[in-house]
Amino acid sequence: GLESNALWGLRLAAKDVKDVHPATAKGLAAIGVKATVKALEKEQASVVFVCEGVPTVLMQHLPVICALKKVPIAVLAAA
């Protein structure tokens, strides 16, 4: 279903990131909502991870942008 397709997309995107050599990793991650939105708009994002503790009002637009750009998004549980 949709959920398994989304998980598969996340796995593929994470694998692509894992296979990048550390010397070429500069600029690989966008940290923060503003930088993430910029990366999505420039089509430079392959996957988006959001921490569970982030206030909804700050990140409510990210799932919409990710859906429009067909970029998988995952919410990570805060430890």
TARA-V873830 format. One record per run of one state. SS is the DSSP state (H for helix, E for strand, - for the rest). FROM is the first residue (numbers start at 1). TO is the last residue. If there is no record, write none. Layout:
SS/FROM/TO
SS/FROM/TO
This chain:
-/1/1
H/2/18
-/19/21
H/22/24
-/25/32
H/33/41
-/42/46
E/47/51
-/52/55
H/56/59
-/60/61
H/62/69
-/70/71
E/72/76
-/77/79
